[in-house]
Amino acid sequence: MRILRAEQLKKSYGEKQLLDDVSFLIKEKERIGLIGVNGTGKTTLMSLLAGKETADAGTISHQHDYTIGYLPQHVDFKEDVTVLEAVFQGDSPIIQAVKRYETAVEKLAVHGDDPVVQQEYQRAEEEMTKEDAWLVDTSAKTILSKLGILHLSKAVGEMSGGQKKRLGLAQVLIQEPDLLLLDEPTNHLDYRTIQWLEKYLTDFKGALVVITHDRYFLDQVATRIFELSYGKLYEYTGNYQSFLAAKAEREETESRQSHKRKQLFKQELAWMRAGVQARGTKQQARIDRFHELKKGLAPVKKQDSLEITTAQQRLGKKVLLIEDGFYDIDGQSILRQFNLLIQSNERLGITGDNGTGKSTLLNILAGRLALTSGTLETGETVRIGYYTQENEQLEEDKRVIQYLQEQAEEVAQKDGTTVSVADMLERFLFPRHTHGTLIRKLSGGEKRRLYLLKILIQQPNVLLLDEPTNDLDIETLTILEDYIQQFQGAVVTVSHDRYFLDKTVSKLLLFKGNGIVDTYYGSMSDYLSETDEEKQTETATASPAAAHAPRAASAKKEKQKLTYMEQKEWETIENDIDELEQAVQQLEDSMLAHAEDAEKLLSLQQELTETEAQLEHKMARWEYLSAFVEL
């Protein structure tokens, strides 16, 4: 079994102890979610495991041929290389063979008549066969396609930040290492791609450590949770739901033990104060015990809770209104005859594919962009707080408290009292000794939390949130969600985070591209569930054998038994499934046998895709029919 072992790791930055004697094992096929408040050392621990940083003390050990793939929070590629050169950067002979083959294919497409290019292609093809790299090439193309990376000859410098993050994700997935380290992999991914990634990581053969704010993703993927808190690492078995229950139990136990120690200490203190005569030389052990209790009486370190109770200005009935809005950029239609009314207490979520104009709409609502045509009306009492994807006006050489004092010295609360900026910083988990810290010394997540605090102390009554879950820790998000639920104003959120949207919005704008925007009333989970059911129905009715498929999920409630034709289908469906499973296995074996024949391999891959689709359809039919067999 391939294992990574970390023993007694220590790591500090100035006064901050990030890791204090941290030890753990990572075994084959484990799926570990690494969580903790921003600034507690999650990214540092990942960097240590990846060999990018060195611990102050302790060791990390594994087999000499153990491979590690690392996706950092912010990827860094050379701007002048192509996507193909960037994505196939692994040192293994197979990865290099695939890289040379794909390069040869790109050249052949442009200079197909050049004999030199033809010879390069032939050599690359032979090397692919020698290294048995055809399946790796197929897998790589699938990964690139699912992540929306389609143009291998494109220069990395032409890509957006989100595209570069997906390129970095593709790079580490293609390498198929023994240990995969992913720092916020769902940032910049749409919900369909996130669902694909969940499935991919569930089937991944190596071990995984992932930092993520996406609690649905964590719940689906993780089988263990590592929590970093005050330099200590706590391990929990199970997914995110299991972690929540176990953590609550652990903190309750620690509180009880702390209370018991305090009571015992009080008893010992009374005994010590009784005087020398009440203590004899034979009682030295008890005196020693008293001093040990005194030493161990440090309070239980429990993560403080964020609290957001800022006051806000009253919001009138008129908030934001767009009528017949059009917006075009570089010949692309973003909004087309778009109408939107935002009222007080609105809870609106905006989601859809990347590049369809979600952030553009927020910029229009905020007055940062003007409509190409149409009108935007803003209510007189509207005071917008706009949390953008980037930290705006976050001057790196300013100190933390100075950054907030430029907004206000004191912050009004809902109950009419005022709180100093220093107190607000403490509520946001910035201890007093950090208030004089230069902003550039903060972690990325701490900067985002500081930026959020700046917006909230301005007391807005309309919140525009652009991907608020990116780079914020789960605890901060939980409190932000609670704040939004109590917020007496309008909230408009762009997000792909299903959990966050489920908890904060009741209406969705779905950006489809080319100016098409649909409206859905309900939660994100309801929308995904309905679209999945629609796809299954379309798949079932697309085949003649599925003529009796249900019109909708609600039909199950009315249906009592199988029809005659469905009964006949049920009698043979298990045999059909067995035959299709055997056909899939035979096709996969045939692909291995013909790995050197590119044309044959392509034909087999197409046949395999069609057979797998038939199998998936049969399985869906079996699940539907089985619901009525026992009735």
N, C-alpha and C positions, 0 to 999 in steps of 0.2 A: 504494500500500500504506500502511496506517495503522500508524504506528510510534511507540512511546514511547522516548525516549532519555534515559538518566541518565549524567551526566558528572562525575567527580571528586567524588562526594558525601562529605562529612565530617559526622560527628555524634558528640558526646561527651556523657556525663552524669557530671559530676564527674571522677574519675580514669579512668573507663571509656571507652575509645575504641571505640564501636560500629561506626562506618563510617570507613574510612581510604582516601580516594581510590578509591571504588567507582564503576565505570563499566560499563554494559551497555546492550543494546538489547532491546526486547520487540516482536516482529513479530506481524502478524496471524495468528490461529489457533495460536499457540504455546501449549503447555501446560507451565508451569514449576512445579516443586515447590521450595519454599524451605525448606531444612532447616538445622539447627545446634543446638547445645546451648542450653538455656534461658538467657536473659540475654545472648545474643550480638547481639541487635538485629533479629531477624526481624520482630517486630511493629512496631518503630520504622521499619524500611524500608517496610513496608506502609503505615504511617501517612503517611510522606513521599510515597509514590506517590499516595496518595489525597488529598493536599493538606491533611491534618489537622495535620501538623507541618511545620516549616521546617528545612532542613539548615543546619548552621553554614557550609558552603561547598559549591559545586557547583551544578549545574543539572539540572532535569527539564523536558524539552520535548516537545511533540507538537502536532498540528494543532489549530486553535482550536476546532473542533467535536468534538474527541475526547472521548468520555464514559467515565467510570470509575465502576464500582459496587463498594462496599466493605462487606464483612461483617466487623466487628471481632470479637475474641474474646468480648467481653461487649457485647451490644447494649443500647441505651438508647432506649426509647420513652416518650412521655408516657403516664401511667397512665390518663388520662381519655378518650383517643381510642379509637375502635372499631378492630377488626381491619381493616376495609375502609379506613378513613382512614389507618391506619399502613402498609398494604401498597402502596397506590397513592400514594406520596409523590413520584414523579418529576415533573420539570417539563415533560416533553415533551407536546405537544398530544394525542398518542395516549393516553398514560397518564392524562392528565386527563379525556379523553373516556370512557375505560373507568371511571374512578372515578365520574364523574357518572352514567353509565349504571347501574352496579351500585348506587349509592345510590338511584336512581329505582326500580330493581327491588325493593329492600328496602322502600321506602315503599309501592309498589304492592301488595305482598303483604299489608300491614297495612291500608292505606286505599284499597282498590281502587275504591271508589265515589266518591271525592273527585275532582271535575273538575280541580282544581288539580294534584293528584298525577298524574292522567292526562295532563295537558298537559306536565308536567315529564318524564314518561316518553317522550312522543312527541318532545319536543325532544332529549332525550338519545339516543334511537334515531336521529334524523336526524343528529346530530353524529357518532355512531359510523360511520354510512355515509359521511359527508363525510370523516372522517379515515381511512377504511378500517381501522377498528380491531377488526373482528369477529374476525379470526384472533388478534389480540393478546389479546382477551378470552377466547377459547377456550383459548389457551396458558396464560394466567394461572390459569384455573380448574383446568387439569390440574396445574399446579405446586402450587397450594394443596391440591388433593385428595391428591396424592402425598406431600405433607409433613404430611398429617393436619390441615390447617387448614380446617374445614368451616363454622364459624359466623362470618360476616363482621360481624354486629352485636354480637358479644361485645366487652366492654371489655378493653383490653390489661392493665389492672390486675388482672383476674381470672385471667390466665394464669400458669403456672409459668415458672421460668427457662428450662427446656428448650423450652417452647412459644414463648417469646419469641425464642429463638435460631433456631427453625425459621421464625418469622414474618420475622425479619431476612433469612434465606436466601431465602425466597420473594420478599421485596421486591427484592433485587438481581437475582435471576434473571429476574423479570418485566420489569425495565428493559432487559434485553438490551444492556448497554453494550459499548463497544469493548474495554475491559479490565475483567475481573472479578477482584477481589482477595478471596480467601476465607481467613480466619484460623480454622483448626480447624472446618471446616464439618460434619464427621461427628459432632462432640459432640452427644449427645442424639438421635441418629438410630438407629433399629433397622437390622438388617442388610439387610432388604429395601429400605428407603428408601435406604440407602447404595448398593446395587446400582443402583437407579434413577438416583441422582445421578451415578454413574460413567458411565452411558449418556448422560445429558443433557449432561454436560460434554464427553464425547467428540465429540458432535455440535454443540456450541456454536460459533457462527460467529466470535466474537471471540477475544481472547487471554485467558489465564488465568494467575494466579499464586496458588498455594495453599500454605498452611502446614498440615501435617497430621501426626499421629502414626501414622495408619493406613497401614501399609506396603503392604498389598494394594491399597488405594485409590490410593496414590501410584504403584504399579507399573502399574495399569490406565490411569491418566489422564495421567501426566507424559510428556513427550517431551524435556524438558530438566530438569536439576537445578541450582539455585543453592545453594551451601553457604557460609554465613557462619561465619568462624572468625578470631578475634582481629582483627576489623576489616576483614579481606580477604574478597573474594567470589570463589569458585572456580566455574567453569562446567563442566558435564558434559553431553554429548549422550546421550540415551536415558532410560530409566526408572530406577526405584530399583535394580533388579538391576545395570544397567549402571554406575550411580553407585558401587555398592559395589566393583566390580572396578576401576574407574578410580581411585577414591580410594586404594585399597590400592597401586596402581601408582605414583600420584603421591607418596605418603608414602615409599615405598621409594626412589624416585628422589631425593627431597629428602634422605633419610638418606645415600645414597651420595655425593651432592654435598657434603653437610656433612662427611662423613668425609674426602673428598678435600681439601677446603679446610683441614681441621685438619692433615693430613699435610704439605701444602705450607707451611702456616704454621710447622710445626716445623722444616722445612728452612731456611726464611728466618730463623727465630729463631736457629738454630745459626750461620748465616752472619753475622748481625748481631753475635753474641757473639764472633766470631773476632777482633775488634779493628779499630782504625782502619786499620792498615797493610794489612789484607786488603781494605779498601774504599778505593777512590780516588774522586777527584771525578767520574771517568767513571761511577761506579756509583750516582750519585744516583737514577737511574730505578728501580734495584732497591730502594733504601731507601724510595722513595715507594711501591713495590709492597708492601713489607712493612707499611707503615702502613695501606694500603688493605685488605690481608688481615686485619690486626688489627681494623679497624673492622667488616669483614663477617663476623667470626667468631661473631656472636651465634647461639645455638643455634636450630635449626629449631623453630618453634613448632608443636607437634603437640598435639592435644587430649588432655589427660590421660584416663586410664581410671578410671571409677568402680570401686570395689572394696568389696564387702560381705562381710565374713567374721566377723560378730558371732557370739558363742556363743549358745546357747539352753538353756532348762531342759528336762530330759527329760520326754517326754510319755508318760503311761500308755496302756493299751489303750483305756480309756473316754474318749471325747472329748466328742461332742455327740449327743444323741438326742432327736428329737421323735416322740411317739406320739399318733395321733389328734388332730392339731393343727387347730384352726379359728381363723381370724382374720377379723373383719369390721370395716369402717370405713365410716361413713355409709351403712349399708345395702348396701355392696358386699362381696361375698365375695372375699377374697384367698387364703386357704387353706381347704381343705375336706377333712376326714378325711386330713390330710397326715402322712406318716410319712417320717422321714429319719434315717439313721444315718451319722455322720461318724466315721471311724476315723483312727488315726495314718497319716501319709503320704497322706491323701486329697488328690486334685487334682480339685476340683469347680468347674465353670463354670456360671453362671446367666445365662440370656439370654432374650429375648422382647420383646414390644411394650412401649412406655413405658406406665407407669401400671398394670401388671398385678401389681405387688407384689414385685419383685425386691429392691429396697432394704429393703422391709419385712421380708423374711425375714432379711436380715443383721442388722437391728436386733433381731429376736427372738432370733437366735443369740447376739448380743452382750449380751443381757439388758436392752436399752433399751426394748423393748416386751414386754408380756405377752400370751400367747395368750388368745383369747377363751375357748377351752376346750382340753383336752388337756394334755400335760405336756412340759416341756423339762428334760432332765437334762444337767448339765455335769460332766465329770470333775474329780476333785480336783486333778489336776496341771495343768489347763488354764490357760494364760496367753495371753489374746487380745490381739493387736495389730490394731486396727480402723482402716483407712485409708478415711475417709469421702469423699464427694464435695466437701465443704466443709472448709476449713482450720479445725479446731477449736482453740480456745484459742491462736490465733496473734496475740498481742497486738502491735499495730502499732508501739508506741513502745518495745518492748524491742529490745535489740541481739541480733544473730544468735547470738553465742556464749553470751550470758546465757540465751537461750531453751532451749538444749540443756543448759547446766550445771545447770538446775533439775531435769533428769532424772538426770544423772550427770556426775561430773568425768572419769571414765575409763570405757572400754568394754572388756569382756572379749572376747577373740577365741577362735576355735575351737581354736587351738594352745596356749591357756592364758595367753598374754601379754595385756597390757592396752595400750590406745591412748588417748591424751588426746582430749578433745572437739575441740580445735583440729586435731589430726591427722585426725580423722574428717571434719571440715568440709573440709579440703583434699582428702581422697579424694573428696568429693562436689562437687568443682570450686568450692569457695568459697576463694579465695586468702586468705592471712593478712591482707592489708590490708582485706578485706571483713568480717572477723569482728566488728568494732565497728560495722558499719553497722546502722542502724535497719531493722527488718523492713519498714516501710512503703515503704522505698526500693527493695526488691527487685521484680523483675518477677514476674508471676503464676506463671510456670513455676518460677522460683527459690523462691518460697514453697512451691509444691507439693513440690519436691525437699527443702526443709528439713523440711517436715512428714513426709515419708516417712522421712527420717533419724531424726527424733525417735521414730517408732514402732519402727524397727528396733533402735535402741540400747537399747530397753526389753527386748530379748531375749525376744520372744514365742515360743510354740511352736504357736500357731494364728493364721494370718493371715486376716483378713476384708478383702477389697479391693473397694471400691465404685467402679466405673469408674476404675481406676487409670491408664488410658491418656489420660484427659482432661487436657490441659494439661501433660503431661510430654513432654520431647523424646525422639526415637527412641533416642539413645545411652543415656539413663537407663533407658528401657524394656528395651533389650537386656540391660543388666546386671541389672535386676530379674528378667527372665526366667531368666537364668543363676542368680541367687540362689535363685529358686523351685525350679529343677531340683535344686539341692543341699540345699535346706531339709529338715531332718529332722522336719518336723511336718506339720500339715494346712493346706491352703490352699483357701479358698472365694472365688471371684471373680465379681463381677457385671460383665459387659462385653458390648459389641457389637463389639469389635475382633477380627475373625476371625483375624488374624495372631497376636495375643497369646494368644488362646484355644487356637489350634493348638499353640503352643509350651509351654503351661503346664498344660493340663487333659486328662484322659482320660475324663471323664464330664460330661454336661450335664443340667441341669434346665431345661426349656423351659416358660416361663410363657405360657399361652394366654389368660388372663383368666377371670373368674368362678370363681376357685378351681381351675381346671384346670391341673395341672402334670404334664408328661410327662418321662420319663427316657430319655436316649439315651447309649449307651456308644460312645465314639469321639470323633473330632475335630470341630471346627466345620465344617471344609471337607467332611468326609465327610457330615455331616448335611445341609448345603446341597446337596451333589451328589445325595444320595438324594431329597430333597424335590423338586428340579428334575426328576429322572427320573420321579418319581411324577406330577408335573403334566403332563409331556409325554405320559406313557402315558394319563392321564385325558383329555387333549385329543384324542389320537389315537383312543381308543376311543369318544369321544362322538359321532363321525360314522359313519353307515352305511358310507361309503367306506373307513373305517379298520378294518373288521371283522377284518382279518388283521394288525393291529398287534402288536408283541411284548408278551408279558405282563410282561417285566422285562428290564433291560439284560443280565442273564446269559444270556438266550435267544440272544443273538448268537453265543455261543460254540458252542451246539449246532446252530444253523441252518447249512445248507450252501448252499442256493440258494432262489430265489424260488418261491413257489407259482404255480400257473397264473393265479389271480386277481391276484396281485401282479405277475406279468409283464405282464398286460394293463394294470394300473394304471401300471406303469413306462413303457409305450409311449406313454402320453398325458400323463404328469404334467408334462413340460416345457412342452407347449402350454398346459396348464391354468394353470401358473405365469405364463406370458407374458400370458395373457388377464386374469388377476387383477391383474397389475401395471399393465396398460393401464386396467383398470377403476378402480384406485386413482387413477391420474393423471387420468382423466376426472372422477372425483368431486371431486378437489382443484380442478381447473379450474372445475367447476360451482359450487363453494363461493365462489370468487372472483367469479364472474359474478353470483351471487345474494347478495352480501354485504349488500345493503340489505333483504333479506327474512328477518327473524329466524325465522319459522316454517319457511320452506323450508330455511334454513341448518341448523336443528336436525335436520330430516329427513335432509338430506344427511350431516350429521355421524354420525348413527346408522348410515346405510347404509355410510359409510366405515369405521366401527369394525368392522362385521360383515365387510366385504370384507377388511380387513386381517387379521382373525382367520382367515378362510379361507386367505389367502395364507400366513400363518405356519404353519398346519396343513400345507399342501401342501409348504412348504419342509422341515418336520420329516419328512414322509413321504419326500421325495426323499432326504434325508440318510440315513434308515434303509434305504431300498431299495437305494441306491447301494452300500452295503457288501457286497451279495451279487451284484451284477450280473456282476462279473468272476470269481466263483468257479466 
